[in-house]
Amino acid sequence: MEKKTLHLHAGLYKELKSRLKKKGDVMIKRHTHLLNEFSRKKSEAKLIQQLQRSVKAVDANANGTSGYTIKEGKNAGKVLNHIRKNPNKL
């Protein structure tokens, strides 16, 4: 009877050992996934920051105008569509 129980315990031990190994692998994969995700987000944030720094700002109200000034062509220098608020809608 002892041999039978010993055999059962050995099988149970092997099963538990394999389960622990699998659980350990899952934990390693979880940490790897978290580290990879963190690294990817950091690199994306760095890229976005570089792109935002390289954008040149538009001159708002340049030369005292509140409209769009044409830069090229025969109408260069003319101001189109002055931005104004309708006092009746305020």
Phi and psi restraints in degrees (range 20) as a CNS / XPLOR table:
assign (resid 1 and name C) (resid 2 and name N)
       (resid 2 and name CA) (resid 2 and name C) 1.0 -65.9 20.0 2
assign (resid 2 and name N) (resid 2 and name CA)
       (resid 2 and name C) (resid 3 and name N) 1.0 -36.1 20.0 2
assign (resid 2 and name C) (resid 3 and name N)
       (resid 3 and name CA) (resid 3 and name C) 1.0 -63.8 20.0 2
assign (resid 3 and name N) (resid 3 and name CA)
       (resid 3 and name C) (resid 4 and name N) 1.0 -39.3 20.0 2
assign (resid 3 and name C) (resid 4 and name N)
       (resid 4 and name CA) (resid 4 and name C) 1.0 -64.7 20.0 2
assign (resid 4 and name N) (resid 4 and name CA)
       (resid 4 and name C) (resid 5 and name N) 1.0 -47.0 20.0 2
assign (resid 4 and name C) (resid 5 and name N)
       (resid 5 and name CA) (resid 5 and name C) 1.0 -66.8 20.0 2
assign (resid 5 and name N) (resid 5 and name CA)
       (resid 5 and name C) (resid 6 and name N) 1.0 -36.8 20.0 2
assign (resid 5 and name C) (resid 6 and name N)
       (resid 6 and name CA) (resid 6 and name C) 1.0 -63.6 20.0 2
assign (resid 6 and name N) (resid 6 and name CA)
       (resid 6 and name C) (resid 7 and name N) 1.0 -42.0 20.0 2
assign (resid 6 and name C) (resid 7 and name N)
       (resid 7 and name CA) (resid 7 and name C) 1.0 -63.3 20.0 2
assign (resid 7 and name N) (resid 7 and name CA)
       (resid 7 and name C) (resid 8 and name N) 1.0 -41.8 20.0 2
assign (resid 7 and name C) (resid 8 and name N)
       (resid 8 and name CA) (resid 8 and name C) 1.0 -64.7 20.0 2
assign (resid 8 and name N) (resid 8 and name CA)
       (resid 8 and name C) (resid 9 and name N) 1.0 -39.9 20.0 2
assign (resid 8 and name C) (resid 9 and name N)
       (resid 9 and name CA) (resid 9 and name C) 1.0 -66.1 20.0 2
assign (resid 9 and name N) (resid 9 and name CA)
       (resid 9 and name C) (resid 10 and name N) 1.0 -37.6 20.0 2
assign (resid 9 and name C) (resid 10 and name N)
       (resid 10 and name CA) (resid 10 and name C) 1.0 -64.9 20.0 2
assign (resid 10 and name N) (resid 10 and name CA)
       (resid 10 and name C) (resid 11 and name N) 1.0 -41.8 20.0 2
assign (resid 10 and name C) (resid 11 and name N)
       (resid 11 and name CA) (resid 11 and name C) 1.0 -64.8 20.0 2
assign (resid 11 and name N) (resid 11 and name CA)
       (resid 11 and name C) (resid 12 and name N) 1.0 -41.1 20.0 2
assign (resid 11 and name C) (resid 12 and name N)
       (resid 12 and name CA) (resid 12 and name C) 1.0 -65.3 20.0 2
assign (resid 12 and name N) (resid 12 and name CA)
       (resid 12 and name C) (resid 13 and name N) 1.0 -39.7 20.0 2
assign (resid 12 and name C) (resid 13 and name N)
       (resid 13 and name CA) (resid 13 and name C) 1.0 -61.6 20.0 2
assign (resid 13 and name N) (resid 13 and name CA)
       (resid 13 and name C) (resid 14 and name N) 1.0 -44.8 20.0 2
assign (resid 13 and name C) (resid 14 and name N)
       (resid 14 and name CA) (resid 14 and name C) 1.0 -63.6 20.0 2
assign (resid 14 and name N) (resid 14 and name CA)
       (resid 14 and name C) (resid 15 and name N) 1.0 -40.0 20.0 2
assign (resid 14 and name C) (resid 15 and name N)
       (resid 15 and name CA) (resid 15 and name C) 1.0 -65.3 20.0 2
assign (resid 15 and name N) (resid 15 and name CA)
       (resid 15 and name C) (resid 16 and name N) 1.0 -44.7 20.0 2
assign (resid 15 and name C) (resid 16 and name N)
       (resid 16 and name CA) (resid 16 and name C) 1.0 -63.9 20.0 2
assign (resid 16 and name N) (resid 16 and name CA)
       (resid 16 and name C) (resid 17 and name N) 1.0 -38.7 20.0 2
assign (resid 16 and name C) (resid 17 and name N)
       (resid 17 and name CA) (resid 17 and name C) 1.0 -63.4 20.0 2
assign (resid 17 and name N) (resid 17 and name CA)
       (resid 17 and name C) (resid 18 and name N) 1.0 -42.3 20.0 2
assign (resid 17 and name C) (resid 18 and name N)
       (resid 18 and name CA) (resid 18 and name C) 1.0 -67.6 20.0 2
assign (resid 18 and name N) (resid 18 and name CA)
       (resid 18 and name C) (resid 19 and name N) 1.0 -36.6 20.0 2
assign (resid 18 and name C) (resid 19 and name N)
       (resid 19 and name CA) (resid 19 and name C) 1.0 -64.4 20.0 2
assign (resid 19 and name N) (resid 19 and name CA)
       (resid 19 and name C) (resid 20 and name N) 1.0 -42.5 20.0 2
assign (resid 19 and name C) (resid 20 and name N)
       (resid 20 and name CA) (resid 20 and name C) 1.0 -64.2 20.0 2
assign (resid 20 and name N) (resid 20 and name CA)
       (resid 20 and name C) (resid 21 and name N) 1.0 -38.4 20.0 2
assign (resid 20 and name C) (resid 21 and name N)
       (resid 21 and name CA) (resid 21 and name C) 1.0 -64.2 20.0 2
assign (resid 21 and name N) (resid 21 and name CA)
       (resid 21 and name C) (resid 22 and name N) 1.0 -43.5 20.0 2
assign (resid 21 and name C) (resid 22 and name N)
       (resid 22 and name CA) (resid 22 and name C) 1.0 -64.3 20.0 2
assign (resid 22 and name N) (resid 22 and name CA)
       (resid 22 and name C) (resid 23 and name N) 1.0 -41.4 20.0 2
assign (resid 22 and name C) (resid 23 and name N)
       (resid 23 and name CA) (resid 23 and name C) 1.0 -63.6 20.0 2
assign (resid 23 and name N) (resid 23 and name CA)
       (resid 23 and name C) (resid 24 and name N) 1.0 -39.4 20.0 2
assign (resid 23 and name C) (resid 24 and name N)
       (resid 24 and name CA) (resid 24 and name C) 1.0 -62.9 20.0 2
assign (resid 24 and name N) (resid 24 and name CA)
       (resid 24 and name C) (resid 25 and name N) 1.0 -40.9 20.0 2
assign (resid 24 and name C) (resid 25 and name N)
       (resid 25 and name CA) (resid 25 and name C) 1.0 -63.3 20.0 2
assign (resid 25 and name N) (resid 25 and name CA)
       (resid 25 and name C) (resid 26 and name N) 1.0 -40.1 20.0 2
assign (resid 25 and name C) (resid 26 and name N)
       (resid 26 and name CA) (resid 26 and name C) 1.0 -64.0 20.0 2
assign (resid 26 and name N) (resid 26 and name CA)
       (resid 26 and name C) (resid 27 and name N) 1.0 -41.8 20.0 2
assign (resid 26 and name C) (resid 27 and name N)
       (resid 27 and name CA) (resid 27 and name C) 1.0 -64.1 20.0 2
assign (resid 27 and name N) (resid 27 and name CA)
       (resid 27 and name C) (resid 28 and name N) 1.0 -40.7 20.0 2
assign (resid 27 and name C) (resid 28 and name N)
       (resid 28 and name CA) (resid 28 and name C) 1.0 -64.3 20.0 2
assign (resid 28 and name N) (resid 28 and name CA)
       (resid 28 and name C) (resid 29 and name N) 1.0 -43.2 20.0 2
assign (resid 28 and name C) (resid 29 and name N)
       (resid 29 and name CA) (resid 29 and name C) 1.0 -63.9 20.0 2
assign (resid 29 and name N) (resid 29 and name CA)
       (resid 29 and name C) (resid 30 and name N) 1.0 -36.2 20.0 2
assign (resid 29 and name C) (resid 30 and name N)
       (resid 30 and name CA) (resid 30 and name C) 1.0 -64.1 20.0 2
assign (resid 30 and name N) (resid 30 and name CA)
       (resid 30 and name C) (resid 31 and name N) 1.0 -45.5 20.0 2
assign (resid 30 and name C) (resid 31 and name N)
       (resid 31 and name CA) (resid 31 and name C) 1.0 -66.9 20.0 2
assign (resid 31 and name N) (resid 31 and name CA)
       (resid 31 and name C) (resid 32 and name N) 1.0 -40.3 20.0 2
assign (resid 31 and name C) (resid 32 and name N)
       (resid 32 and name CA) (resid 32 and name C) 1.0 -61.1 20.0 2
assign (resid 32 and name N) (resid 32 and name CA)
       (resid 32 and name C) (resid 33 and name N) 1.0 -44.0 20.0 2
assign (resid 32 and name C) (resid 33 and name N)
       (resid 33 and name CA) (resid 33 and name C) 1.0 -61.2 20.0 2
assign (resid 33 and name N) (resid 33 and name CA)
       (resid 33 and name C) (resid 34 and name N) 1.0 -44.4 20.0 2
assign (resid 33 and name C) (resid 34 and name N)
       (resid 34 and name CA) (resid 34 and name C) 1.0 -64.2 20.0 2
assign (resid 34 and name N) (resid 34 and name CA)
       (resid 34 and name C) (resid 35 and name N) 1.0 -42.3 20.0 2
assign (resid 34 and name C) (resid 35 and name N)
       (resid 35 and name CA) (resid 35 and name C) 1.0 -66.6 20.0 2
assign (resid 35 and name N) (resid 35 and name CA)
       (resid 35 and name C) (resid 36 and name N) 1.0 -41.1 20.0 2
assign (resid 35 and name C) (resid 36 and name N)
       (resid 36 and name CA) (resid 36 and name C) 1.0 -64.2 20.0 2
assign (resid 36 and name N) (resid 36 and name CA)
       (resid 36 and name C) (resid 37 and name N) 1.0 -42.1 20.0 2
assign (resid 36 and name C) (resid 37 and name N)
       (resid 37 and name CA) (resid 37 and name C) 1.0 -64.6 20.0 2
assign (resid 37 and name N) (resid 37 and name CA)
       (resid 37 and name C) (resid 38 and name N) 1.0 -42.1 20.0 2
assign (resid 37 and name C) (resid 38 and name N)
       (resid 38 and name CA) (resid 38 and name C) 1.0 -62.2 20.0 2
assign (resid 38 and name N) (resid 38 and name CA)
       (resid 38 and name C) (resid 39 and name N) 1.0 -44.3 20.0 2
assign (resid 38 and name C) (resid 39 and name N)
       (resid 39 and name CA) (resid 39 and name C) 1.0 -63.6 20.0 2
assign (resid 39 and name N) (resid 39 and name CA)
       (resid 39 and name C) (resid 40 and name N) 1.0 -42.4 20.0 2
assign (resid 39 and name C) (resid 40 and name N)
       (resid 40 and name CA) (resid 40 and name C) 1.0 -64.1 20.0 2
assign (resid 40 and name N) (resid 40 and name CA)
       (resid 40 and name C) (resid 41 and name N) 1.0 -42.7 20.0 2
assign (resid 40 and name C) (resid 41 and name N)
       (resid 41 and name CA) (resid 41 and name C) 1.0 -65.6 20.0 2
assign (resid 41 and name N) (resid 41 and name CA)
       (resid 41 and name C) (resid 42 and name N) 1.0 -38.1 20.0 2
assign (resid 41 and name C) (resid 42 and name N)
       (resid 42 and name CA) (resid 42 and name C) 1.0 -64.7 20.0 2
assign (resid 42 and name N) (resid 42 and name CA)
       (resid 42 and name C) (resid 43 and name N) 1.0 -43.0 20.0 2
assign (resid 42 and name C) (resid 43 and name N)
       (resid 43 and name CA) (resid 43 and name C) 1.0 -68.0 20.0 2
assign (resid 43 and name N) (resid 43 and name CA)
       (resid 43 and name C) (resid 44 and name N) 1.0 -36.8 20.0 2
assign (resid 43 and name C) (resid 44 and name N)
       (resid 44 and name CA) (resid 44 and name C) 1.0 -64.7 20.0 2
assign (resid 44 and name N) (resid 44 and name CA)
       (resid 44 and name C) (resid 45 and name N) 1.0 -41.8 20.0 2
assign (resid 44 and name C) (resid 45 and name N)
       (resid 45 and name CA) (resid 45 and name C) 1.0 -63.9 20.0 2
assign (resid 45 and name N) (resid 45 and name CA)
       (resid 45 and name C) (resid 46 and name N) 1.0 -39.3 20.0 2
assign (resid 45 and name C) (resid 46 and name N)
       (resid 46 and name CA) (resid 46 and name C) 1.0 -65.0 20.0 2
assign (resid 46 and name N) (resid 46 and name CA)
       (resid 46 and name C) (resid 47 and name N) 1.0 -42.2 20.0 2
assign (resid 46 and name C) (resid 47 and name N)
       (resid 47 and name CA) (resid 47 and name C) 1.0 -64.0 20.0 2
assign (resid 47 and name N) (resid 47 and name CA)
       (resid 47 and name C) (resid 48 and name N) 1.0 -44.4 20.0 2
assign (resid 47 and name C) (resid 48 and name N)
       (resid 48 and name CA) (resid 48 and name C) 1.0 -62.4 20.0 2
assign (resid 48 and name N) (resid 48 and name CA)
       (resid 48 and name C) (resid 49 and name N) 1.0 -40.7 20.0 2
assign (resid 48 and name C) (resid 49 and name N)
       (resid 49 and name CA) (resid 49 and name C) 1.0 -64.1 20.0 2
assign (resid 49 and name N) (resid 49 and name CA)
       (resid 49 and name C) (resid 50 and name N) 1.0 -41.7 20.0 2
assign (resid 49 and name C) (resid 50 and name N)
       (resid 50 and name CA) (resid 50 and name C) 1.0 -64.2 20.0 2
assign (resid 50 and name N) (resid 50 and name CA)
       (resid 50 and name C) (resid 51 and name N) 1.0 -41.0 20.0 2
assign (resid 50 and name C) (resid 51 and name N)
       (resid 51 and name CA) (resid 51 and name C) 1.0 -65.4 20.0 2
assign (resid 51 and name N) (resid 51 and name CA)
       (resid 51 and name C) (resid 52 and name N) 1.0 -40.1 20.0 2
assign (resid 51 and name C) (resid 52 and name N)
       (resid 52 and name CA) (resid 52 and name C) 1.0 -67.6 20.0 2
assign (resid 52 and name N) (resid 52 and name CA)
       (resid 52 and name C) (resid 53 and name N) 1.0 -33.3 20.0 2
assign (resid 52 and name C) (resid 53 and name N)
       (resid 53 and name CA) (resid 53 and name C) 1.0 -71.7 20.0 2
assign (resid 53 and name N) (resid 53 and name CA)
       (resid 53 and name C) (resid 54 and name N) 1.0 -29.8 20.0 2
assign (resid 53 and name C) (resid 54 and name N)
       (resid 54 and name CA) (resid 54 and name C) 1.0 -83.2 20.0 2
assign (resid 54 and name N) (resid 54 and name CA)
       (resid 54 and name C) (resid 55 and name N) 1.0 -10.5 20.0 2
assign (resid 54 and name C) (resid 55 and name N)
       (resid 55 and name CA) (resid 55 and name C) 1.0 -74.7 20.0 2
assign (resid 55 and name N) (resid 55 and name CA)
       (resid 55 and name C) (resid 56 and name N) 1.0 130.6 20.0 2
assign (resid 55 and name C) (resid 56 and name N)
       (resid 56 and name CA) (resid 56 and name C) 1.0 -89.8 20.0 2
assign (resid 56 and name N) (resid 56 and name CA)
       (resid 56 and name C) (resid 57 and name N) 1.0 136.3 20.0 2
assign (resid 56 and name C) (resid 57 and name N)
       (resid 57 and name CA) (resid 57 and name C) 1.0 -77.0 20.0 2
assign (resid 57 and name N) (resid 57 and name CA)
       (resid 57 and name C) (resid 58 and name N) 1.0 146.3 20.0 2
assign (resid 57 and name C) (resid 58 and name N)
       (resid 58 and name CA) (resid 58 and name C) 1.0 -81.3 20.0 2
assign (resid 58 and name N) (resid 58 and name CA)
       (resid 58 and name C) (resid 59 and name N) 1.0 141.3 20.0 2
assign (resid 58 and name C) (resid 59 and name N)
       (resid 59 and name CA) (resid 59 and name C) 1.0 -73.9 20.0 2
assign (resid 59 and name N) (resid 59 and name CA)
       (resid 59 and name C) (resid 60 and name N) 1.0 105.7 20.0 2
assign (resid 59 and name C) (resid 60 and name N)
       (resid 60 and name CA) (resid 60 and name C) 1.0 -83.0 20.0 2
assign (resid 60 and name N) (resid 60 and name CA)
       (resid 60 and name C) (resid 61 and name N) 1.0 133.1 20.0 2
assign (resid 60 and name C) (resid 61 and name N)
       (resid 61 and name CA) (resid 61 and name C) 1.0 54.7 20.0 2
assign (resid 61 and name N) (resid 61 and name CA)
       (resid 61 and name C) (resid 62 and name N) 1.0 43.1 20.0 2
assign (resid 61 and name C) (resid 62 and name N)
       (resid 62 and name CA) (resid 62 and name C) 1.0 -67.4 20.0 2
assign (resid 62 and name N) (resid 62 and name CA)
       (resid 62 and name C) (resid 63 and name N) 1.0 140.8 20.0 2
assign (resid 62 and name C) (resid 63 and name N)
       (resid 63 and name CA) (resid 63 and name C) 1.0 57.1 20.0 2
assign (resid 63 and name N) (resid 63 and name CA)
       (resid 63 and name C) (resid 64 and name N) 1.0 29.0 20.0 2
assign (resid 63 and name C) (resid 64 and name N)
       (resid 64 and name CA) (resid 64 and name C) 1.0 80.8 20.0 2
assign (resid 64 and name N) (resid 64 and name CA)
       (resid 64 and name C) (resid 65 and name N) 1.0 6.0 20.0 2
assign (resid 64 and name C) (resid 65 and name N)
       (resid 65 and name CA) (resid 65 and name C) 1.0 -97.5 20.0 2
assign (resid 65 and name N) (resid 65 and name CA)
       (resid 65 and name C) (resid 66 and name N) 1.0 153.4 20.0 2
assign (resid 65 and name C) (resid 66 and name N)
       (resid 66 and name CA) (resid 66 and name C) 1.0 -114.0 20.0 2
assign (resid 66 and name N) (resid 66 and name CA)
       (resid 66 and name C) (resid 67 and name N) 1.0 29.3 20.0 2
assign (resid 66 and name C) (resid 67 and name N)
       (resid 67 and name CA) (resid 67 and name C) 1.0 -133.0 20.0 2
assign (resid 67 and name N) (resid 67 and name CA)
       (resid 67 and name C) (resid 68 and name N) 1.0 -172.2 20.0 2
assign (resid 67 and name C) (resid 68 and name N)
       (resid 68 and name CA) (resid 68 and name C) 1.0 -92.2 20.0 2
assign (resid 68 and name N) (resid 68 and name CA)
       (resid 68 and name C) (resid 69 and name N) 1.0 125.9 20.0 2
assign (resid 68 and name C) (resid 69 and name N)
       (resid 69 and name CA) (resid 69 and name C) 1.0 -96.9 20.0 2
assign (resid 69 and name N) (resid 69 and name CA)
       (resid 69 and name C) (resid 70 and name N) 1.0 128.7 20.0 2
assign (resid 69 and name C) (resid 70 and name N)
       (resid 70 and name CA) (resid 70 and name C) 1.0 -73.1 20.0 2
assign (resid 70 and name N) (resid 70 and name CA)
       (resid 70 and name C) (resid 71 and name N) 1.0 132.5 20.0 2
assign (resid 70 and name C) (resid 71 and name N)
       (resid 71 and name CA) (resid 71 and name C) 1.0 -95.3 20.0 2
assign (resid 71 and name N) (resid 71 and name CA)
       (resid 71 and name C) (resid 72 and name N) 1.0 -34.4 20.0 2
assign (resid 71 and name C) (resid 72 and name N)
       (resid 72 and name CA) (resid 72 and name C) 1.0 -131.1 20.0 2
assign (resid 72 and name N) (resid 72 and name CA)
       (resid 72 and name C) (resid 73 and name N) 1.0 163.5 20.0 2
assign (resid 72 and name C) (resid 73 and name N)
       (resid 73 and name CA) (resid 73 and name C) 1.0 97.3 20.0 2
assign (resid 73 and name N) (resid 73 and name CA)
       (resid 73 and name C) (resid 74 and name N) 1.0 -174.9 20.0 2
assign (resid 73 and name C) (resid 74 and name N)
       (resid 74 and name CA) (resid 74 and name C) 1.0 -70.8 20.0 2
assign (resid 74 and name N) (resid 74 and name CA)
       (resid 74 and name C) (resid 75 and name N) 1.0 -20.2 20.0 2
assign (resid 74 and name C) (resid 75 and name N)
       (resid 75 and name CA) (resid 75 and name C) 1.0 -100.3 20.0 2
assign (resid 75 and name N) (resid 75 and name CA)
       (resid 75 and name C) (resid 76 and name N) 1.0 21.8 20.0 2
assign (resid 75 and name C) (resid 76 and name N)
       (resid 76 and name CA) (resid 76 and name C) 1.0 -59.4 20.0 2
assign (resid 76 and name N) (resid 76 and name CA)
       (resid 76 and name C) (resid 77 and name N) 1.0 134.3 20.0 2
assign (resid 76 and name C) (resid 77 and name N)
       (resid 77 and name CA) (resid 77 and name C) 1.0 96.4 20.0 2
assign (resid 77 and name N) (resid 77 and name CA)
       (resid 77 and name C) (resid 78 and name N) 1.0 -14.1 20.0 2
assign (resid 77 and name C) (resid 78 and name N)
       (resid 78 and name CA) (resid 78 and name C) 1.0 -78.0 20.0 2
assign (resid 78 and name N) (resid 78 and name CA)
       (resid 78 and name C) (resid 79 and name N) 1.0 149.5 20.0 2
assign (resid 78 and name C) (resid 79 and name N)
       (resid 79 and name CA) (resid 79 and name C) 1.0 -104.0 20.0 2
assign (resid 79 and name N) (resid 79 and name CA)
       (resid 79 and name C) (resid 80 and name N) 1.0 129.6 20.0 2
assign (resid 79 and name C) (resid 80 and name N)
       (resid 80 and name CA) (resid 80 and name C) 1.0 -113.3 20.0 2
assign (resid 80 and name N) (resid 80 and name CA)
       (resid 80 and name C) (resid 81 and name N) 1.0 148.0 20.0 2
assign (resid 80 and name C) (resid 81 and name N)
       (resid 81 and name CA) (resid 81 and name C) 1.0 48.7 20.0 2
assign (resid 81 and name N) (resid 81 and name CA)
       (resid 81 and name C) (resid 82 and name N) 1.0 74.2 20.0 2
assign (resid 81 and name C) (resid 82 and name N)
       (resid 82 and name CA) (resid 82 and name C) 1.0 -61.8 20.0 2
assign (resid 82 and name N) (resid 82 and name CA)
       (resid 82 and name C) (resid 83 and name N) 1.0 137.8 20.0 2
assign (resid 82 and name C) (resid 83 and name N)
       (resid 83 and name CA) (resid 83 and name C) 1.0 -85.7 20.0 2
assign (resid 83 and name N) (resid 83 and name CA)
       (resid 83 and name C) (resid 84 and name N) 1.0 118.3 20.0 2
assign (resid 83 and name C) (resid 84 and name N)
       (resid 84 and name CA) (resid 84 and name C) 1.0 -143.8 20.0 2
assign (resid 84 and name N) (resid 84 and name CA)
       (resid 84 and name C) (resid 85 and name N) 1.0 154.1 20.0 2
assign (resid 84 and name C) (resid 85 and name N)
       (resid 85 and name CA) (resid 85 and name C) 1.0 -104.1 20.0 2
assign (resid 85 and name N) (resid 85 and name CA)
       (resid 85 and name C) (resid 86 and name N) 1.0 138.8 20.0 2
assign (resid 85 and name C) (resid 86 and name N)
       (resid 86 and name CA) (resid 86 and name C) 1.0 -78.8 20.0 2
assign (resid 86 and name N) (resid 86 and name CA)
       (resid 86 and name C) (resid 87 and name N) 1.0 119.1 20.0 2
assign (resid 86 and name C) (resid 87 and name N)
       (resid 87 and name CA) (resid 87 and name C) 1.0 -65.0 20.0 2
assign (resid 87 and name N) (resid 87 and name CA)
       (resid 87 and name C) (resid 88 and name N) 1.0 -22.4 20.0 2
assign (resid 87 and name C) (resid 88 and name N)
       (resid 88 and name CA) (resid 88 and name C) 1.0 -71.1 20.0 2
assign (resid 88 and name N) (resid 88 and name CA)
       (resid 88 and name C) (resid 89 and name N) 1.0 -25.4 20.0 2
assign (resid 88 and name C) (resid 89 and name N)
       (resid 89 and name CA) (resid 89 and name C) 1.0 -88.7 20.0 2
assign (resid 89 and name N) (resid 89 and name CA)
       (resid 89 and name C) (resid 90 and name N) 1.0 -7.6 20.0 2
